[in-house]
Amino acid sequence: MAPKSKKVEATPVKEVPPADVESESSSDDEEDEEAREWWERENIQFATKGEKRWDTLEHNGVAFADPYVPHGAPVYYDGVEFKMTPEEEEAATYFACMKDHANYKLERFRKNFFADWKEILDKRGAHPIKYLELVDFSLVYNAWKAEKEAIKNRTKEEKKAAKAIVDATTAPFKFCLWNGKKEAVANFRTEVPSLFRGRGDHPKTGMIKKRVVPEDIIINIGAGAKIPEPPAGHKWAEVRHDNTVTWLAMWKDNVTQNHKYVMLAANSSVKGMSDMMKFEKARKVKGIIDNVRGSYRADFASRSLADRQRAVCTYFIDKLALRVGNEKGDDEADTVGCCSLRVGHVTPLEDNKLFFDFLGKDSIPFQNTVEVDPAVHRLVTEFRQGKSDAADLFNHVTPPALNDYFKDFMPGLTAKVFRTYNASICLQEYFKANPMPKKLTEPEKLVYFNNANMQVAILCNHQRSVPKGHAGKVAEMDAKIENIRKLVARLEAIKASRLTGEKAAKKFFEDEDKIQYDWLAQYGTPEMKADYDELVKQRGTKVVRGGDSKTKTAPTKRARTETKEESSDDELLSAVVSKPQGKKVAPPPPKKGASPPPKKGAKPEPPKKASPKKAPAPPPKKAAAKKPVGKKGAKQEDSDDDDVKLGDL
């Protein structure tokens, strides 16, 4: 018997709209696609260097630093007053305000500043200033300090008004339209003129970083977009329409001669795609890493000295995450990478260990003792033989040649990609070895991730110098922590003393005011002190309300008027800290069976004659302890004397 065939219903054919008419569903799909975050969209297209990055680009240019406002303070040269032009005074102020900085006493810093300042002074023609040591900048420093203190001591209203002005003037520069989509701009301001410091012993430290003007700036914008208007009386150096780059504006730093760019913010889709490309490329290294390691290990025994040096160099980049390193000019800081290591930077030790001591990127010191492969230890010893400490350790290896070697394994593979790969592996291994506990709060998750990220920072030698005000801020935080501990201890002591709400409040605020004024005297600003004085002044009109005791038996009216019960522990803490001061507390609802309040306009009933009977004394503490408030079977009565004006204390 043949099996019964299932009945198949015909599927209706959808009508395809004409090519030139957009259907409603396709329009909705495009809107949904546009609403998604860029990493959630399908068919993400990444543009590489040299390819078109945008179709339309609109922006408002850059925000310039505020013009200099002269303070009029002179300098004294060899005891004689010397009045300066605004340009001379501005440069002198840059130097004077560095008085408390370590660079101020550096010979190179002072020499470079004076050379630049003298060029400005020479514009006036003849002048007496010949030596920096004979110039007294005290009045200039005092004027700068006074201006700084005036800004610091502004009132809240003044600070708010100043911030509103800054926000209004910079608002047009914070965003751009990139292919019609609003994107945040990162560094839309030009740099404030100052003295260049540099990292480490930089040869150009102390030179004057000049004010950036429109004539220094190249604007990059869409061909059909409106060109931003430069400040009155100025013009842009150039206007370009290059859609193969992602910068909006560019200028050259007069000290380092490096180009500075206005780019999109880190949270923009363009920057996000760039970062994603970087990590996707690093992810592909996992597929060829064994080939790379097998190749350089085989070259440890190569007959070619260049191949052996390249093999050790690659080993350092792989295992120590060193940067490749480039040659430096005489006017740049003496920082090195793998290819530019010198003999004095690497010292062989016993047990196959090497000691590294050099300045890496941004003059960050790399000082580390590392155990290496025995073959690497032997080869480093070989490369050092017959050379001085200043000679190159890898004199047959250059960064371009090393990157060309990497590209044989994978297109686009460079030492930088190698470093990104090792950093990612380091982070991944930390997560595997230390799984994140469940039910962590957001701050705890942040701590967990920062601990993982710290391992990457150690591998990549990411460090930062200690900020100038670090010690003071730590001391301030320690003082706040100690203040909170004392507050808890005082509350516990008041709770244990079983004082009434009135006495507890008085005791609490006496101690609190003393601690607050001690802290304000050491760390507070005049504005903070004035605010607390006003708080203490207004405290007399404020009310501290304790909580009502809940009992099984409702107290009689006579008992409420004749007795004052002690506040419970919970009432005491509520009276001291729980109720916000300065806010009106709603009256309690009328109790069951009580008479309603008189209507508006009605005459109140005359009060009943009070009984001459003497009010009984409150029960002893021992008895109260046996019958605590709120416990089952308690007969303690409520008190209406919960409201205490602090001004009457």
Secondary structure, DSSP 4 states (H G I P E B T S, - for coil): -PPPPPP-PPPPPPPPPPTTS--HHHHHHHHHHHHS-GGGSSS-----TTS---S-EE----BPPPPP------EEETTEEE---HHHHHHHHHHHTTTTSGGGG-HHHHHHHHHHHHHHHGGGS--S---GGGEE-HHHHHHHHHHHHHHHT--HHHHHHHHHHHHHHHGGGSEEEETTEEEEBS--BPPPPEE---SSS-TTTT-EEPPP-GGG-EEE--TTSPPPPPSTT---SEEE--TT---SEEEE-TTT--EEEE-B-TTSHHHHHHHHHHHHHHHHGGGTHHHHHHHHHHGGG-S-HHHHHHHHHHHHHHHH---------TTS-----STT-BGGGEEEETTTEEEEEEE-GGG-EEEEEEE--HHHHHHHHHHHTT--TTSBSSTT--HHHHHHHHHTTSTT--HHHHHHHHHHHHHHHHHHHSPPPSS--HHHHHHHHHHHHHHHHHHHT---PPPTTHHHHHHHHHHHHHHHHHHHHHHHHHHHHT--HHHHHHHHHHHHHHHHHHHHHHH--HHHHHHHHHHHHHGGG-EEEPPPPP-SSPPPHHHHHH--PPPPHHHHHIIIIISPTTSPPPPPPPPTTPPPPPPTTPPPPPPPPPP-PPPPPPPPHHHHHHS-TTSTT--PPP-STTEEEGGG-
